[in-house]
Every structure is written in C-alpha cells, then in structure tokens.
C-alpha cells in the first residue's frame, strides 16, 4: 500500500493534520489504534480558555476543523475575562464528549482523499535519512512520501495510581511499545513526561445547594467565523464552583507518600501550570483552599468532571478526598483519577515547519512534542499537515511569526527553547498579545488559509467584504465631525462623558472610554455587522498601544529576515561564548531572530554572529 502522507494517531493533532493534507488533494492515510477514539477528549470536557481559545479561532481562520466541531458540540458557552482588555479575552466551551468525536469522525469519513485504518505503528521505514513509510505491529508495511507522528500519550504509555503501574493508554488500550525506541535509535532524544486527570462523579449524587452556580453567557458565541450557532442559548448546561477544605488538605498531607509522584513511583515530569491537587497543596501551602469546577461531560451520560482535582492517589484515598468536598459528601465516583506517563521527543530537534531535523519528510505534532492540551495539539497538527503537503508540492513551508499568531508563539517556543515539563500556552508567553486577539484571528491568518488552499472562494470573498466594510466604516468615522452645538452636548451628557468644547471626528470621540460604537448611531447610520463594529471600536480605543506593539514587532521582523546559512559551523566563529556556541549548534536556528530567543545566547553573542555573517557574505 502507498499513500502520499500518513498520519499516525487520531487525536486532535492527527485529525487536523489528516484533514489538512487530504483537503489539499494529497492521498492521506490516518492510522489509529481504535477508530472509536478518534478526536477523543480523555481529560477536560472543554475546548478553549485563556490563549487556547484564541488558538481555536486561529485554527478556524486557517481552514482547520476544531472550531466548527466545538460549535456543534457546545454544552455551555462563556467568554472569559470580559472585564479585562481584549488582549486576554478568550472563548471557552463545555463540549459534549460524545458529540465532539462523533462529529469529527463524520467529517473525516466524508472527506475525499482520506482513508482511516486501525493499526498499531511500531516502526518507521527510513532510507538515507528520508522517511519512506511505517511498519505495523503485525508486520504490514505502508509507504508514503511524508509521515506525521501525532501519538499523544501512547508512546510507552503507563497509567499510575498510587504504587500501581499499568501499561496502556487513557482508556486502557494498548500502548505503543517500540516506536519510541525506534526514534531513539534514529537519533532522537526521548523524554519521559506525565499528565493526569481527575475523578468523574455521578451528577445525581451531588448536593448542589452547597455549590455556586456557574451559568453560561446570555448571548451566543461561536469559535468558527462561519458564525453558525448550533446550541439554543436557553438550553446550556450549568457548571458549579466549589473549593477544597482543610479536611481535604489534611487527607492529602497524611497520604502524600502514597501518591505516584511523591511516593517515587513516577518517572515522568508533570505539568507546571496544571499540577495535581497534591502538588498544589505542597507547592502552595499558604493557600487555605483551591477552587474546583464541577463540569458536565455529556448529555448522554451522568458523569461530572472535577476540574482542578487530578491526582495519582490510591482509590481508597481518593474516596476520602472527594467526600471531603462541599456537596460531594455522598458522591458516587464513577471513574477514579489517574496519572499517565509517556515518551516524547526533544522538540529542539524540529524545524519551525515541524519537520524533524534528523529524518527528512518526518513531522511530529501534539504531545509527542512535549505540549499539553487539545488546542495546542490541534494547532500543531494543522501546521504539520499543511507543511507536509507543501513539501510534496515543492513549496516553502508556512511559518507563522510570533506577532501573527499564538500558534506561531507555541511552535517557536518548542523549537527554540524546548520543554522540561508539558508545555501549556499562556497569554504571558506572547509578547505581542494585544495584536493576537480573539476577535481578529481571521484578519491575521485567513489570507494564509486561502493561499495554502484550505479556505474556499466563497469564504474568502466574505472575508474580503468584511475587510472592505472595516475600511469604509473607519473612513466614515474619521470624515464625520461633530461640533459643540447645544443639542449635540445635551446628548453627549446622557452618555456620562464630558461635553465638547471643540469639534472632533466621530473616530476621535469613540476613543473616549465611556463611549461605545453604538452610541454613534445618534449621529450616523452604521449598516455593518457587529464584528466590523467591534474591530473599529477596539482599534480606536487601543490605537496607541497597537501602534507601539506593531513598531516593536517590525523591529523583531527585521531580525527574522536575516537568514543564517544551514552550513554554518559555530566552532569557527571566534569570541562566541561556549554556552552560546553549544546552544546554536544544537538548535541550528534559521534566523537571527530565532537565535536571539535561545536561552543562553546573549545580545553580545548575537552581535558577534551578525558580524561573522556579514564577513561571510562579503567573502562569497
């Protein structure tokens, strides 16, 4: 059997990768251990959140599937951080764990050029450092011009509960026993990482009178720019908030050595920014309590997910822990919490295209690269699928810059800095986050989606019209002036803002914090969509900050344009610090900009490198 592209693993990265390559008209095979687990959500019953929600919008802007699929599976919609600035606002959905994978599988099965097959990949077929295909556990060989590994937590996956270690994946499926050994023999550095998940509780055994109601928003939202709402806003499912108690903390402290991590049974490094509850109690001992959310998993069964309560304690200790929580004194545990360890590669062994430096035509995406989260995986999968396709087409890869997208920040962090623990995308990681907002993901990325062939003509024309409407409304507001007439100031005073002393444009008037764009309807007609009006209002109120961020980004881009030759030998550059020499040789950055972000490479080293490159150019 032979394909153009093989995608190994049917999680969120694998779904996006295989759909992207198939939609770009490449004969694609998606191979997975169990078709029923395609697009599975083994941990959180949610999509989005801070930074992550913006990634989902970026995936949609580029032509990916996660946003549309999340809209179909929504149980609850909520825009986070609405009392803060637009740079940190993000959408989060509670997603139905039955509907989400069902709809994704339907999309995959109805996509041309895409074949799904069950099988366990245990070896890669490599010749002269070029990928040629894969070999299954049963000996079947399948050939391809490119392979994308999206193996999730299945590389030597091990379930941890107390002192017990059980080989397997999140649902007890067989783990991949040999593929990570194969990668090590090929020259990849293999790391051992760890993540975890909390208990699932029978919703009918919870006393909700002891919890705080957390409803969804009263207006509909969508991740996709298609703006199709599938969920009746009145039918949203509520979440509930509770807190750990002193009793909870005492139980954890008493039995701490029985957890896999603190008992010395775990080998992998756990996530810093999404720690287990025992890790929270130890690391944040000054906190009297930690918040937990009770979240519904599906309309089709009664499981409630305890967000923030992951643990690797033995089951009998988990019983005590859960029953110490308010409202859960008599809770029935349907599924106990566990930790899971798995192998991952060193992401510094990747190019920014997500192609590996060691094997040409081999790409990796998702948890194999050291990340955590469905959204980070999907974003990488989409880029890997696009770039594997572009390589087959003889075209340059799509490399998103840090000032263009959170996906660009994520991938640059991975390939430039690497990871010590499972990477989680945060707004604080993006130095240009005011530019990388939820509302403008299409304005930043839709052109790329169209150029690579994942956005069709109809959608692109709608996008083009939106840009034209923004331009027209901006010009109208800048050209329309109001003056301090009596009737004008009388209206302005009703808006709780200072009356005019001199004339000014409506655009300048909109810059006042108290003024909303719909307040301008008193003066002019605004026959444009809410999305268009939102863009104008944000740009008016944050114009100075946006200009400053763009100016800083321009400086950064000048460094990104300075290419570093692939054949450079850092040992030949005099006066470089030894650490810089070592790090530069290890990562082999493509540009001066990337080199400047490597830990251990100082500004003085960058200056020396730039002087050396100028001399190289003169001597050529």
URJO-V945845 format. One record per pair of residues at least 12 apart in sequence whose C-alpha atoms are under 8 Angstrom apart, sorted by the first residue. I is the first residue (numbers start at 1). J is the second residue. Records with the same first field share a line. If there is no record, write none. Layout:
I: J / J
//
This chain:
1: 141 / 142 / 143
2: 142 / 143 / 144
3: 27 / 28 / 29 / 142 / 143 / 144 / 145
4: 26 / 27 / 28 / 144 / 145 / 146
5: 21 / 26 / 27 / 28 / 29 / 144 / 145 / 146 / 147 / 148 / 388 / 389
6: 18 / 28 / 29 / 30 / 31 / 133 / 144 / 146 / 147 / 148
7: 28 / 29 / 30 / 31 / 147 / 148 / 149 / 150
8: 30 / 31 / 32 / 121 / 147 / 148 / 149 / 150 / 151
9: 30 / 31 / 32 / 33 / 149 / 150 / 151 / 152
10: 30 / 31 / 32 / 35 / 37 / 38 / 39 / 150
11: 37 / 38 / 39 / 40 / 150 / 151 / 152
12: 38 / 39 / 40 / 374 / 375 / 377 / 378 / 381
13: 150 / 365 / 366 / 374 / 377 / 378 / 379 / 380 / 381 / 382
14: 30 / 149 / 150 / 365 / 378 / 381
15: 38 / 39 / 104 / 108 / 378 / 381
16: 64 / 65 / 66 / 378 / 379 / 381 / 382 / 385
17: 148 / 378 / 381 / 382 / 383 / 384 / 385 / 386
18: 30 / 114 / 385
19: 64 / 108 / 111 / 114 / 385
20: 64 / 382 / 385 / 386 / 454
21: 385 / 386 / 388 / 389
22: 111 / 112 / 113 / 114
23: 111 / 112 / 113 / 453 / 454
24: 389 / 452 / 453 / 454
25: 112 / 113
26: 113 / 389
27: 113 / 114
28: 113 / 114 / 115
29: 114 / 115 / 116 / 117
30: 114 / 115 / 116 / 117
31: 116 / 117 / 118 / 119 / 120
32: 116 / 117 / 118 / 119 / 120
33: 118 / 119 / 120
34: 118 / 119
35: 116 / 117 / 118
37: 101
38: 101 / 104 / 105
39: 100 / 101 / 104 / 105
40: 97 / 100 / 101
41: 97 / 101 / 374
42: 170 / 171
43: 196 / 197 / 198
44: 197 / 305 / 307
45: 94 / 95 / 96 / 97 / 295 / 296 / 297 / 305
46: 92 / 93 / 94 / 95
47: 70 / 92 / 93 / 94 / 95 / 374 / 375
48: 90 / 91 / 92 / 93 / 375
49: 80 / 90 / 91 / 92 / 93
50: 80 / 88 / 89 / 90 / 91 / 426 / 427
51: 88 / 90 / 406 / 425 / 426 / 427
52: 90 / 375 / 376 / 425 / 426
53: 90 / 91 / 92 / 223 / 375 / 438
54: 90 / 91 / 406 / 436 / 437 / 438 / 441
55: 375 / 376 / 379 / 405 / 406 / 407
56: 223 / 375 / 379
57: 223 / 224 / 225 / 438 / 441 / 442
58: 405 / 406 / 407 / 441 / 442 / 445
59: 378 / 379 / 382
60: 223 / 224 / 225
61: 224 / 225 / 441 / 442 / 445 / 446 / 449
62: 442 / 445 / 446 / 447 / 448 / 449 / 450 / 454 / 455
63: 446 / 449 / 454 / 455
64: 382 / 454
66: 378
67: 222 / 223 / 224
68: 223 / 224 / 226
69: 100 / 103 / 104
70: 93 / 95 / 100 / 223
71: 222 / 223 / 224 / 228 / 229 / 230 / 231
72: 99 / 100 / 103 / 229 / 230 / 231
73: 95 / 96 / 97 / 99 / 100
74: 93 / 94 / 95 / 96 / 230 / 231
75: 93 / 94 / 95 / 96 / 231 / 236 / 237 / 298
76: 93 / 94 / 95 / 215 / 216 / 217 / 236 / 237 / 238
77: 91 / 92 / 93 / 94 / 216 / 217 / 220 / 221 / 236
78: 91 / 92 / 93 / 216 / 217 / 221
79: 91 / 92 / 217 / 221
80: 92
86: 434 / 437 / 438 / 538
87: 433 / 434 / 435 / 436 / 437 / 438
88: 427 / 433 / 437
89: 437 / 438
90: 438
91: 221 / 223 / 438
94: 295 / 296 / 297
95: 297 / 298
96: 297 / 298 / 299
97: 297 / 298
98: 298 / 300
99: 298
119: 136 / 137
120: 136 / 137 / 176
121: 134 / 135 / 136 / 137 / 176 / 179
122: 134 / 135 / 136 / 137 / 176 / 177 / 178 / 179 / 182
123: 135 / 136 / 178 / 179 / 182
124: 179 / 182
125: 143
126: 359
129: 358 / 359 / 360
130: 359 / 360 / 361 / 362
131: 144 / 145 / 146 / 147 / 359 / 360 / 361 / 362
132: 144 / 145 / 146
133: 145 / 146 / 147
145: 361 / 392
146: 361 / 362 / 363 / 388 / 392
147: 361 / 362 / 363 / 388
148: 362 / 363 / 364 / 365 / 384 / 385 / 388
149: 362 / 363 / 364 / 365 / 368
150: 364 / 365 / 366 / 367 / 368 / 381
151: 366 / 367 / 368
152: 366 / 367 / 368
153: 169 / 170 / 340 / 341 / 342 / 343 / 367 / 368
154: 168 / 169 / 174 / 175 / 176 / 342 / 343
155: 175 / 176 / 177 / 178 / 179 / 180 / 342 / 343 / 344
156: 168 / 175 / 176 / 177 / 178 / 180 / 341 / 342 / 343
157: 169 / 175 / 176 / 340 / 341 / 342 / 343
158: 175 / 340 / 341 / 342
159: 338 / 339 / 340 / 341
160: 260 / 266 / 312 / 338 / 339 / 340 / 341
161: 259 / 260 / 312 / 313 / 314 / 315 / 337 / 338 / 339
162: 258 / 259 / 260 / 263 / 265 / 312 / 313 / 314
163: 258 / 259 / 260 / 263 / 265 / 314
164: 260
169: 340
170: 340
180: 343 / 344
186: 358
187: 358
188: 345 / 346 / 349 / 358
189: 345 / 346
190: 343 / 344 / 345 / 346
191: 268 / 343 / 344 / 345 / 346
192: 267 / 268 / 269 / 341 / 342 / 343 / 344
193: 267 / 268 / 269 / 270 / 341 / 342 / 343 / 344 / 370 / 421 / 422
194: 268 / 269 / 270 / 271 / 339 / 340 / 341 / 342 / 422
195: 270 / 271 / 339 / 340 / 341 / 422
196: 276 / 310 / 311 / 312 / 337 / 338 / 339 / 340
197: 309 / 310 / 311 / 337 / 338 / 339
198: 305 / 306 / 307 / 308 / 309 / 310 / 311 / 336 / 337 / 338
199: 305 / 306 / 309 / 310 / 333 / 334 / 335 / 336 / 337
200: 303 / 304 / 305 / 306 / 333 / 334 / 335 / 336 / 337
201: 302 / 303 / 304 / 305 / 306 / 331 / 332 / 333 / 334 / 335
202: 302 / 303 / 304 / 331 / 332 / 333 / 334
203: 302 / 303 / 304
204: 302
205: 328 / 330 / 331 / 332
206: 327 / 328 / 329 / 330 / 331
207: 327 / 328
208: 240 / 327
209: 327
210: 242 / 326 / 327
211: 240 / 241 / 242 / 326 / 327
212: 240 / 241 / 242
213: 238 / 239 / 240 / 241
214: 238 / 239 / 240 / 241
215: 236 / 237 / 238 / 239 / 240
216: 236 / 237 / 238
218: 233
219: 233
220: 233
225: 442
237: 296
238: 295 / 296
239: 293 / 294 / 295 / 296
240: 293 / 294 / 295
241: 291 / 292 / 293 / 294
242: 291 / 292 / 293 / 294 / 325 / 326
243: 289 / 290 / 291 / 292 / 325 / 326
244: 289 / 290 / 291 / 292 / 324 / 325 / 326
245: 288 / 289 / 324 / 325 / 326
246: 288 / 289
247: 324
248: 320 / 321 / 322 / 324 / 325
249: 281
251: 317 / 320 / 321
252: 278 / 281 / 321
253: 278 / 281
255: 317
256: 278 / 313
258: 313 / 314
259: 311 / 312 / 313 / 314
260: 312 / 313 / 339
261: 312
266: 341
267: 341
268: 341 / 342
269: 420 / 421 / 422
270: 421 / 422
271: 372 / 421 / 422 / 423 / 424
272: 421 / 422
273: 424
274: 308
275: 310
276: 308 / 309 / 310 / 311 / 312
277: 308 / 309 / 310 / 311
278: 311
291: 308
292: 306 / 307 / 308 / 309
293: 305 / 306 / 307 / 308
294: 306 / 307
295: 307
303: 334
310: 337 / 338 / 339
311: 337 / 338 / 339
312: 337 / 338 / 339
313: 337 / 338
315: 336 / 337
318: 336 / 337
319: 333
343: 368
344: 367 / 368 / 369 / 370
345: 368 / 369 / 370
346: 369 / 370 / 418 / 419
347: 369 / 370 / 414 / 415 / 418 / 419
348: 414 / 415 / 416 / 417 / 418 / 586 / 587
349: 415 / 587
350: 415
351: 415
352: 399 / 411 / 412 / 415
353: 383 / 384 / 387 / 397 / 398 / 399
354: 380 / 383 / 384 / 387 / 411
355: 384 / 388
361: 388 / 391
363: 384 / 388
364: 381 / 384
365: 377 / 380 / 381 / 384
366: 378 / 380 / 381
367: 422
369: 414
370: 419 / 421 / 422 / 423
371: 422 / 423 / 424
372: 422 / 423 / 424
373: 424
376: 407 / 410 / 424 / 425
379: 407
380: 407 / 411
383: 398
386: 398 / 452
402: 430 / 432
403: 431 / 432 / 433 / 435 / 436 / 553
404: 435 / 436 / 444 / 445
405: 436 / 441 / 444 / 445
406: 430 / 436
409: 429 / 430
410: 425
412: 594
415: 587
416: 587 / 589 / 594 / 595 / 597 / 598
417: 597 / 598 / 599
432: 549 / 553
434: 545 / 546 / 549
435: 546 / 549 / 550
439: 531 / 534 / 535
440: 535
442: 463
443: 467
446: 460 / 463
466: 532
469: 528 / 532
470: 532 / 533 / 535 / 536
473: 526 / 536
474: 507 / 536
477: 505 / 506 / 507
478: 505 / 506 / 507 / 508
479: 505 / 506
480: 505 / 506
481: 503 / 504 / 505 / 506
482: 503 / 504 / 505 / 506
483: 500 / 502 / 503 / 504
484: 499 / 500 / 501 / 502 / 503
495: 514 / 515
496: 514
497: 514 / 515
506: 520
507: 540
508: 540
510: 537 / 540 / 541
511: 537 / 540 / 541
512: 541
513: 541
516: 537
517: 533 / 534 / 537
556: 593
557: 593
558: 593
559: 591 / 592 / 593
560: 591 / 592 / 593 / 594
561: 591 / 592 / 593
562: 591 / 592 / 593
563: 590 / 591 / 592
564: 589 / 590 / 591 / 592 / 613
565: 590
566: 588 / 590
569: 585
570: 584 / 585
573: 609 / 612
575: 608
576: 605 / 608 / 609
577: 605
579: 600 / 601
580: 600 / 601 / 602 / 605
583: 598 / 599 / 600 / 601
584: 598 / 601
592: 606 / 610
//
